[in-house]
Amino acid sequence: MAARDAARRPVRHHAGRHRRGRRRGGAGAPDRRGRQGCERVAPALSGAWRGHPATRPEIAAAAATDGGLAGALEPLLRAEIAVPRRFGGFAGRVTEDERLLVACRTALTAG
């Protein structure tokens, strides 16, 4: 009886994972034509940049390692560098903000 019930249960896999545990595709994986998938993720990352400022350092760091993504996010990166007033002097925020600015500058030179 247990074997029959087990046969009826659907097999559940983790979303986006290959059955051997490796991820298929993804933001940085090349598609069939060999191009990076930055044109697919740039709109989502732009929305995260605007809606969730805490994600900016990670997004800028990703853009610094991917020239295509840096090109797609260039207006946001330039606008971030151009902001004259920064985070108001909280000790932890200043260091984080400096890392963000370095990542933005690095991304712009990579793009």
Sequence and secondary structure as in RCSB ss.txt:
>XXXX:A:sequence
MAARDAARRPVRHHAGRHRRGRRRGGAGAPDRRGRQGCERVAPALSGAWRGHPATRPEIAAAAATDGGLAGALEP
LLRAEIAVPRRFGGFAGRVTEDERLLVACRTALTAG
>XXXX:A:secstr
 HHHHHHHS     TTB TTS B S SSS  TTS  THHHHHHHHHHHHHH GGGHHHHHHHHHH HHHHHHTHH
HHHHHHH SS STT HHHHHHHHHHHHHHHHHHHH 
